[in-house]
Amino acid sequence: MGKLPAMLCVAAALALAGCGYRPLYGSAQGNGGVAGSLSSISIPEAGDRAGQLVRNDLLSSMQSGKGEDRYLLNLTTVVADNNIVAKRQPAVTRQSIQITATYQLVEKSTGAVLTQGTTFARASYDVIRQPFADQQAQTDATERAALEVSADIRTRLAAHFAKQQTKS
């Protein structure tokens, strides 16, 4: 019985090797791969706090600015603060922050739009009618939602570049 699991692992490894699997951030061509493409994206300053949080996380996670600036990522964010619980409790209300981001990746040399999309994230928090605690809870929820939006945009951009490298 001990040989069967080992044989299944070997068979799975051989099948995976034959299917052309390649890690998303891996590079075999010496050009830096997806990570090199992500690092060559510049992102303009944002006009609001949520946009700046998304921008900052993208810049730090993609190592943006370390490559030649070949691409421009235009971001637009919209923030909505909504009630979650319609029936208010005597002392606590549940709210949610939703950040919706529209992005557009432009090639600087040609001005062509390479990819674009819209994503959103929602984070909830409690309003307990204590001004400082309520403000901090709202700030924390905004930061959590911004990080989710940033991660989704980064993944979509990485998938775009991986797809382009597979075509080449």
Protein Blocks (a to p, Z undefined) as FASTA:
>chain_A
ZZmmmmmmmmmmmmmmmnopacfkbcfklnopmmlmmmmcccdddfbfklmmmmmmmmmm
nogojaccfbccddddddddddfblbacfkbccdddddddddddddfklopafbgcdddd
ddddddehiaklmmmmmmmmmmmmmmmmmmmmmmmmmmmmmmmmmmZZ
